[in-house]
Structures are given as C-alpha cells and as structure tokens.
Amino acid sequence: MSDTLIETRVEDHIGWVILNRPDALNALSRALRTQMVTALDAMGADDAVRVVAIMGRGRAFCAGVDLKELSVSTESVSVSDADIDTAAALARLAKPTIAAVNGLAVTGGFELVLNCDMALAARSAWFCDTHGKVGLLPGWGLSQRLPRLIGPHRAKEISLTARRVTAEEADRLGFINRVVEDDALVAEVTALAQSIAAFDPDTIAGLKHQIDEGYGMNMADALVYEREASRRANGQRTVAKDILG
C-alpha cells in the first residue's frame, strides 16, 4: 500500500485533494487524516488555489473512520485531535470546498461531504450513517448539519436506521447540489470550481464566511451582521464601473 494516503494537485486554480486508500474504501485511518489535514492547510496557504475539490480514489468516496484500526487501538475514539481533525481543517479553510462524491460516503465520509461547501455526486454514489450500528456518536457535525439541511425528522430516519440514501434521494432531500453521470463527475466539478475561481478570491472568501456566520444566527441578528460586514468590506473596495452600469 502506498505511503501517500492523500494525493494533491493544483490545476487552473483548483486544488484537488484525493483520498488514496482504495483497497480500504478510503477509510480514515489516523495516518490518512494527518495527511489530509496537512494537505488542506497547504491548500489554504497556496495563493494559486482558489477552490478545493475533494474526492476518493477507486470505487469509494470514503468509508468513514477506519474501524479495523480502532478495534486494535488502545487510544480514545476521539476524532478531534488537532492533527487529525479534518472537520476543523475544512472549517478554517477560507476557500470554497466541493465534495466530488464518486462512490459510497459512509458515516465519517458522509460527514466529510456535509462539511464541504458544495457537493456533486455521481449517479452510482450513495450515503449511509452507521454511527448507531457501530455504537459511536458523530463528532464531525453530522447530527447537527444534516437536520439543518433536510429537517430533523428525515435526518433521524437516516441516522437511526442506517439505511442507504441514493444520490438521487440525496439530491431530492437537498444535502447535495446535484447528481451527475459517473463519467462526467470530474468534468462537472471542474466546471463548477472554475466558475467560482473566475471571481475575486477575497470577495468569494468573504461571501463564504458571511453565509456561514449568518446561518448560525436568527434572521434579525443575521441581517444586522450582514449590514455591518458589508459596510466594513465594501468601504475598502472599489467596485468595477462596468458592473454597476
């Protein structure tokens, strides 16, 4: 097995982060999570990168935390140590992130998708939350993000039954952006990323931050926050005259 558990490349301002444990369905071992955090932080620091796309090598996006590794480990089940906390690494990334879901996304892999800003799924992809089945509780946001996206009743059904959710159903429920044909996934993600990368990166980062911050507030507070953030940011910029007319 390769020691390179995360492959990276930068093309046309898109930073690709590829999970590379295909024989283990890209399960999140400690070593893989460590490399992934390092890769995401490097993408955040690279001015050539404007959008980050995440996908898995082989037939899986990600099968979640490596349960085989956990079964022989004497360490805590915690996934929040700073050097292996992929959710925290995604949260501190100011650049937009796109999950390219090329296969199964299970439990921790499901959480990776929900922690990205956008997600496109191949038609053959599917999702499953097996936390209840394996006797663990989510630690990367699934129990909080999924209900906010699809409502608590639907989220409870998915999590409490550990049933599979097809890409088409995920699209209908609204926790992915859309379904694409399997052989078009990379091209579709690339096109989406390029449409974002074409704009001013500081403005894009500001928009992402503004949406994320406001989403956690009630509407009244969020509108106040938006006005104040707009005044601070727009007062320091000159908007192109051809945009204003």
N, C-alpha and C positions, 0 to 999 in steps of 0.2 A: 504493500500500500504506500502511496506517495506521502512524503512528509509535508507536501504542500496541500494543506486541507482547505485553503482559501486561495483561489486564483483571482488575480485582478488584471484589468487592462483599462486604458483610457483611450477612447476614440470619439472624436468630434464633440468634445466637452462632456461625454458620458463616461462615468466611472462604473465599470462592471465589477461586481463582487460575486464570485461564483463558488458555491459550496462544493467541495470536491472530495466527497466520501461516497461515491455512487454505490459501492458494494454494501454500504451500511445505510442506504437510502438517505445519505447526508445527515445522519443523526448527529446531534450537537454534543460531541464529546468536549471535555474541558479544553483539549488542545485546539479543536476547531473553533470553539468560542473565543479563545485567546487570540487566535489568528484573525478572527472576524472583527473583534474589537479593534485590533491594531490596524486592519485594513480600512475600517470605517473612519477611524480617526485620521488616517493618512489621506483619505479622500476629502475629508473636511478641510484639511490644511493645504490641499493642492488647488491652486488658483485655476488650473486648466480644467478642473472638474466643476461642472455646473449642476449636474443631475447624477444621482447614484441609482443604478439598477441592480437588483439582487435576484439571482436565480440559482437553481441546483444543477449539478452535473448528473446526467443519466435520466432515469425514469421518475425521480422524485424531486420535489422542491426541498422538502425537509421533513423527516420523520419525528422531529422533536428531540428532547434530551435523550442521550444515549443511556437507555435503561440497563443494558448489559454492564456498562461502566459503573452505574450507580449500584448495581447489585453486588459488586465486589469491592466497593469503596467503603472506607470507614469514616469518610468525611460527611459533613452535613449535606442534605439535599438542596441547600440554598443555591439559587442561580444568580444571586445578586452581588457576588464579589466583584469588585470594580474591574478586574482584568478579564472577567468572563461575562459581564453583564451586557449582552448585545442590545437589550431594550434601552438601556441607558445610553449606549453608544449611538443608537438611532435617534434618541431624543435630543442629544446635544448636537446632532448634525444639522447645520443651518440650511443645507441644500436639500431640495426635494428628493424623495426616495420613491422608487417604483418597484414593487414586487412583481417579478415575471414568474408566475406560478405554472411551472412546466409539468407538474405531476402531483402526487399526494402532498398535502400540507397538514400534518397531524400534530396536535397538541402544541408543543413549543414551536413547530413550524407554522401552525395556524397563527400563533401569537406573533411570529415574525411578520406575517402578512399584515396583520392588524396594526402593527407598529410602523408600517410604511405609510407614506402619504397617499399613495395610489396603488392599485393592483390590477393587472391584467392576467387572466387565467386562460390557459389552453383548454380546449373543449373537453379533453380527457382528464383534466385535473379534478381533484376532489379534496374536501376538507373534513376533518374529524377532530373533536375534542375528547380525548380519552383520559383526562385527569381523574374523573370519577372511577373509571375502570381500573386504573393502576394505583389508585389510592393516594393521589397527590392533589394539592391545590395550586391553581395558577399563580405565577409570580411575575409574569411579564405583561399583565394588563388584559388578558382575555376576558376575565369575569367582569371587567369594567368597560372595556371598549366595545365588545360585541353587543351588550344590551343598549348602549347608546346609539349604535348604528341600526339595529334591527328591532329594538324593543325587548323588554325583559322576558316576556312570555316565550317568544321564539328563541331567544338566547338560552333560556332554561331548558327548553326541549332539546336543543342541540347538545348542550353540555351534560345534562342529566341522563341522556340516553346513549351518548357516544355514537350516534348514528352518522353515517356518511352524508355529506352535503355535496351534491354535484356542482360543477362550475355554473351550469345553467340556473340552479336554485340559488347559488351564492349571488349571482347577478340579479335575480328577481328580488332577493331579500335586501340587496344593496350594500353588502360589505366588500364587494369588488367593483371596479369600474365597468368592466365588460368582459365578455368571452370572445376569444379569437380562435381561429383554426390552429391546430397544433403546429403545423409547419410555418405559420405566419407569426408566431409569438415574438420572436426576437425582432423581426422587422417592425411589428406594431409597437413594441416597447421602445425601439429606437426612434420611430417617428414621433411618438408621444414625448420622449425625452428631448428630442431636437426642437420640438415646438416650444418647449419651456426654455431650453438653453439659448434660444434666439433672443431672449429679452435680457434686460439689465439684471445681472445676478444679485445686486444689492436690493433691487426692488422685489425680485422674486423671493429672496430670503425674508424681506420684511412682510410680504403678503403671507407667506407660510407661517411666520411667527404670529402675525396678527390673527389669523384664523385659529391657530392652535390655542392662543391665550384666551381669546374671546369665547371659544367653545366651552370652556370650563366655567364661565360666568353666567349669571342670569342675564336676560336680554337688556335690561336697563343699565346694568354695570358694563356690559359688553359694548353698548353704544357709546357710553362715556369714554371707555378705554379706546375705542376706535377713533373718536374725535381727537383725543389727546395724542395718540400715536401718529395720526395723520398730520396734525399741526407740527409736531416735532420733526417728522421725516420730510414733509413737503416744504417746510420752511427752509430746508437746507439744500433743496434741489431746484433746478430749472427744467421745467417740462418742455419738451420739444414743441415748437410753434406749429409744426405740421400736424401734430396730434390734436392740439387744441383748435386748430382751424383758423 
